[in-house]
Amino acid sequence: MADPGPAVTAALRAELALRRAELLAVDPRLAADADRLADFALTGKQLRPRFLCWGYRAVREIGGDVVAGTGDTDGTDGTDGTDGTGAPAPVVLPDAVIRAAAALELIQACALVHDDLIDRSDTRRGGPSMHRAIAKSHADAGWSGESDHYGTSIALLLGDLALAWADDLFTAAAAELGVLDRALPPWRAMRLEVLAGQILDVRVGVELGADATAQDADAMLVNRYKTAAYTVERPLHLGAALAGGGDDAVGLLRRYGAAVGMAFQLRDDVLGVFGDPLVTGKPTGDDLAEGKRTALVALARAGLADRATELAALDAGLGRSADPEDLSRLAAVITGSGAPDRVEERIRDLTAEGIAVLDERAAGDAPVLAPAVTRELRAVALAMTTRTR
């Protein structure tokens, strides 16, 4: 399929321009904030929009390649479903599907801005996090009050704004396709799941007394809802809903998405401790400095159950220091626990589980999902779970 990324970027850019004009109609002083949010939203990886497009294609595609954003609304270029020569015509991603996909980048912008606030992160995508950049602009302008508080306040509101715009964009696109009743439930579920996962992430990070097994279960629960659901599972579900997909197709896509999405987050946990900052855009050991209770940390605690001194050092060091030497020592303790190997095994198992779902067939051995799409989903599952950034 043709990469939908450029079409999604164009749709998102157009939507943000309209929203900027609305803000400036309130007060021209809002221009800088509108531009800051737009720049942030437009620099994402567009993973979620691509999964929405795969979900749509998995249900809608009958034959041929897919062309993104041609303005067609019925899914084919020819009036008879061919290219005029009798060959299958390219299956078109309607513009409304592209706009629905773009809405997911606004959800992602909201999630990242708020996540950085909660984690007090200084960096994002190789540069200052949103609230840090805004705080600096306050200080540079010489305005009154605390720069950090100003940065936090404006970033919080910009994240809220991105979420509101996402709702507007998605619901309008689904209504245009005539499937709002079908698409709205998974959209609402996705919003609930990502926020519930974030709340749980904060909660389990401060609860005391949980043993390593309970911490591992909690970490995987957070992974399931904070990341897997809204990164892979629900975008696929949304795409299938926009295409009018039935329960069988939606069920397979969701099962694939849940497994691969959790493997994706486990890879992120590994990179959060051992990743190259020049590649990830985040400092090495950032998760340790923030004290995140990831599955990697839980498995490390389990592996150190009979090594009290090292376990105490790990517990005492989490969230206490951003000094590179301290973080390096903690990373060495985690490596010595055997946890990285166990996480890698879990990543492999979850990835294989997700890929196996794609091979399931309906009665009569008919494929439930478009074969061309399942081939792409196999490849992307491997790419997501073996990545270095």
Residue, then its C-alpha position, 0 to 999 in steps of 0.5 A: m500500500a502507498d504510505p498514508g503518512p503524507a496524506v495524514t500529515a496534510a490532513l492534520r496540517a489543514e485541521l491545525a490551520l483551521r484550529r489556529a484561526e479559531l484561537l486567533a479569533v479569540d485573541p492574537r496572543l494565542a498564536a505562539d501556543a497554537d503554533r507550538l502545539a501544531d509543531f509538536a503534533l506534526t512531528g509524531k511517528q504516525l504509528r497509530p494512524r497507520f494502524l487505523c488505515w491497516g484496520y480499514r484496509a483489512v476489512r475493506e480491501i478486495g484486491g489491488d493496492v491502496v491509494a491514500g487520500t484521493g478524494d474518492t468515497d466509495g473505495t474504488d477508482g473505477t465505476d465498475g471496481t476496475d481500472g478500466t482494463g478489467a484489472p482490479a482498481p486500487v482500493v482508495l482510503p477515503d479522505a474521511v478515513i485519513r482525517a480520522a487517522a489524523a485525529l489519533e495524532l492529536i490524541q498522541a500529542c495530548a498523551l505525550v504532553h500530559d505524560d511528560l508533566i506527570d513524569r517531570s520529563d525534561t526532554r521529548r523527541g530529542g528536545p525540550s519537553m513541552h512544559r520545559a520549552i514554555a517555561k523557558s519562553h516565559a523566563d526569556a520574556g521576563w514575565s512575572g511569576e514562576s516560569d515552571h508553573y507557567g510552563t506546566s499550566i500552559a502545557l496542561l491546557l494545550g494537551d486538553l485542547a489537543l484532546a478536544w480537537a481530536d474528538d471533533l475531528f474523529t467524530a466529524a470524519a466518522a459521521e461523513l462516512g455514515v458509521l458514527d454509531r459503529a465507530l464512536p464506542p471504540w473511540r470512547a473506549m480508547r479514551l477511557e483506557v488510555l486515561a485509566g492506564q495513566i492513572l494506574d501507572v501513577r498509582v502503582g508507582v507509589e503503592l508500597g508493600a507489593d511483592a514482585t509478582a504483583q508488581d509484574a502483574d500491575a505493570m502488564l496491566v498498565n502496559r495493556y491499557k496505557t499503551a497497547a490499547y491505544t497504540v495498536e488494538r483500538p486504532l485497528h478496531l477504529g479502522a475496521a469500524l469505519a469500514g463496517g467490519g464485523d465481529d470476527a474481523v474486529g476480534l482478530l485485529r484486537r487480539y493481534g493488537a493487544a499482544v503486539g502492543m504489549a510487546f511494543q511497550l516491553r521493548d520501550d521499557v528495555l530502551g528506557v533503561f538501556g537505549d542509546p539517547l542519540v537514537t531514542g531522544k531520551p537520556t539513558g536510564d530515564d525510566l530509572a531516574e523517574g522511578k517507573r515500576t515497569a515489568l523490567v523492574a518487577l522481574a529484576r526484583a523477582g530475580l533478586a529475591d535471594r540477593a537482599t543487598e542488590l535488591a535493597a540497592l535497586d529499591a533505594g535507587l529507583g527515582r532517587s538520582a539522575d546521575p549517570e553513574d548512579l543510573s549505570r549501577l542500577a542498570a548493572v543490577i538489573t542486568g545481573s538479575g536476569a530480567p532483561d533476558r526474561v523481558e526479551e522472552r516475553i516480547r518474543d512470545l507476545t509477538a508470536e502470539g499476535i502474529a499467529v492470530l493473523d493465520e486464523r480463518a473463517a468457516g470454509d477456510a476463507p480469510v477473515l482479513a485481507p491477506a495483503v494486510t496480514r502480511e504487512l501486519r506481520a512485518v510491522a509486528l517484528a519491526m515494532t518489537t525489535r526496534t532501537r528507538 
